[in-house]
Amino acid sequence: MKVLTFAVVVGALAVLAAGCGGGNGTSVAPGQVSSDKSAQAAAQIGIQPSVGGTLPGITVVGSGSAKAVPDVSDWSFGVQSDAETASAALKEASQATNRIVAALRGAGIRKDDLRTEQVSLYPAMSSDGRVVTGYTASSSVQVTVRDIGKAGSVVDAAVGAGANQVSGPALRVSDSRSQYRTAFEAALDDARSRAEAIAAKAGVTLGAPLAIVESGGATPGPLYERAALDAQVQIEPGTQEISATLTVTYAIS
């Protein structure tokens, strides 16, 4: 839900008071409130003076967004190995992981885009839970694919090297600065439009911005899609929305 608030300087209250039949002949200077009638008129349109009777102007919240096509995908490739001893299970998992990493490097993945994600070892128990019958070791690596068009061949390479646990892709935009600038400009236009509508309803003239507060942009998190373990996995990046929110205070007269 978008929050929309506004405030009007007390000079506007004087205008409202005059329009509501201040027939007692009392003149009202800007920044003063002559009677209860002006406060009642102000309350009818939602004008709330602050302590001291003055406010800087109209404050609104504007929002904007821009679309971006993800160009990076993150994956997790893992392997699980079973053996009679803990050391044997770990050794087998480690060797399998090394083969996966070698295959990924061969598919064009840079070394700094490969990270060990987790290594685990746990015992396998008998049906009555009293005897250790063996051990299961698992290991996985996280991979960043910076060319989505090559993601399918990367998955094929990992699976072909023995990966039996695949998770991904997490799709994201590597550099969203230009899209955020577009969203920021749209948010500023939205704020101006809202303030103009409020000013017209209140019978005041909108001036220049007095303050602009950036409330932070909302960049969506990665999009996760389940990948099939078939040859030539096809990845469709779709689009993501980059958003910006601004709180703007405009002068009025």
N, C-alpha and C positions, 0 to 999 in steps of 0.2 A: 504494500500500500504506500503510495507516495504522500509524504507529509507536506502540507501547504499552509503556511502561516503568513500573515502580513501585519504591518503596523503602519500607522500614519501619524505624522507630526501633528501636534495640537493645533497648528495653524489650520489644518483641515477641519478640525472640530468647530472652529469659528465659522467656517463656510457652511457647515451643516446646521449650526445653530441659527444662522441668518436665514437659511432656507426653511426652517421649521417655525417661523413666525415669531421671531424675537421682537414683538411689538412694543416692548417697554422703552424703546429708543436708546437702549444702552449699546454703545459701540464696543466691539471686541477687537483688541489688537492681536496680531499673530503671537502664538505662544501663551495666550491667556484663555481661560474658560470663564464665561460670565455668569452662567446659571446652570441649574440642573437639566434644563431642556437640552443643552448641547451634549451633555453626557448621555442623556437618553437617546438622542439621535445617533450618536456615535455607536452606542451599544446595539442599535438596530442593524447596523451593517458590520458589526464585529470589530470595530476599532477599539483597541485596548491601550490606553496611555500607560506608560511605565511610571514608577515612582518618580515624582517631580513633574509629571505631566507632559514629558516630551519623549519622542522616539525618533530615531534617525530617518526612518522612511518605511518603505515596503520591503519585507524580507520574504523570499520565496526559495523553494528547493527545485532545482531543475535537473533533469536526467537525460542522458543520451547514450547511444550505443553505436557500435560499428562491427561489422562481421569480418572474420579472418579465417583463412583456411589453414588448418594445422599442417605443419611441415615436418614434425618430429614425432616419432613413436617410441615408446619405452616398452621393453619386453622383459620377461623373466623366464629363463630356461634352467631346468633342474633335472636331477637324476636321483633315483633311489636304488640302493643296493642292499642285498641281504647276504649275510655270511654267518658262519658258526661262531666267529670271534669278533670282538669289537674292532681290533686292528685290521682284520681282513675286510670288514665291511667298510671301514673308513678308507682303506687303500683302494678298494674297488671304486668307491664313489669318487675319490680324488682323481683316479686315472680317467674315469668317464668324464668328469668335469674338464680335465685338461684337454681331452679330445674335442669336447664341445667348444671350448675357448679357441682352440686351433682352427676349428671349422669356421667359427665366427670371424676370426682374423682373416682367414682366407676369403670370406665373403665381403671383405672390405670394411669391417668394423675397426675403428681405431682403438688403440690400447686404453686411452683415457676415457673411452665410452663403454668400458667393461668393468664391472664392479662385483666383487663377491657379495652375494646377498645374505646367504645363511649356510651354516654347516651344522647338522644335528646328528645325534646318535642316541638310539634308545633300544632297550632289550625287547626281544620277543619272548613271551611267557607261555608256558604250557596252559592247557585248558583250565586247570585248577588254580593257576596263578602262583604256583609255588616254585616252579623250576624255570630257569632261563634256558631257552632252547636255541637262541641265536641272537643276532643283532641286526638292526636296520640302520643304515646311514643314508643321509640325504644331503645334497649340496646344490646350490643354485647360484646363478650369476644374473645380474641385471644388465641389460644392454640398451643403449640408446642408438636408434637408427635415425640418422639425420637426413635421409632421403627416403620418404615414404614409398616411393616407387620401387625401392629395393627391399622393402620389408618382407615380401613374400619369399624371395630367394634366401634371405637371412633365416627365416623360420625353417625353410627346407633344409638349410645347411645344419642348423642346430639339431633338428629331429633326425637327420641322416647320421649325425655323429653320436646319437644315443640319447638325446634329451627325451625323457618320458614324462616330463612335467612342463607344460607351457602355459604362460599367463600373459595376456595382453591382447591388443595393444592399448597403451595409455597415450592417447593422441593429444598433442599440445602445440601451441604456437611458440616458436623459438624467440621471436622478437616482435612484440605487440605494440611497440612505441608509436608507430605511425597510426595504427588503428585507434590507440588510446587518444591521440591528438584529435582525431576525427570525432570520437565520442565526446571529448571535452568541449569541442566547439558546438556540437549538437546540444549538449547540456546547457551551455550558455544561452543559446538561442531559445531553448525551452524555458529557461528562467525568465528571460526578457518577455516572452509571450505571456507567461502567467502574470508577471508583474503589470504588464500593460492592461490585461483584462481586469485586474483588481483596481488599478488606478482609474480606469474608465468607469467602473461601477461606483467607486468612491467619489468621483467628481474631482480628481486631482490630476496634476500633470507629472508624468514620470520623468525623472532626470537621469543622470549618469550613475553608474554603480559606485557605492561608497565602500563596500567590502565584498570580497569574493573568497569563500572558504571551500577548499577542495575536501570533500567528505571521503574521498578514496574511491578508487575504481574497483569494480568487481570483475576479475578475470576468472572464468570458469576453470574448475579443476580438470584434470585429464579425463578424457572420455574412454571408458573401458569397453571393449568388445571382445567377445570370446572368439578365438581363432580356431578354425578347423585344422586338423593335422593332415591335411591333404597336400599334395604337391601343388606348387604355384598358388599359394594362399593370396587372395586378392584383398587389398586393404583400401577401403573408401574413406577418405579423411573427412568429408562433409565440411561443415563450417562451425565456428564457435563465435560467441558474441562477447565483445569487450565493452564494458559499460563504464560510465563516469557519472558522478553525482556532485553537484555544486549547491552551496547555500549562498545566495546573493542578496545583498541589501542595496536598494536603489533610493536615491534622493527623490523627494517629491516637492512640489510647490503648488 
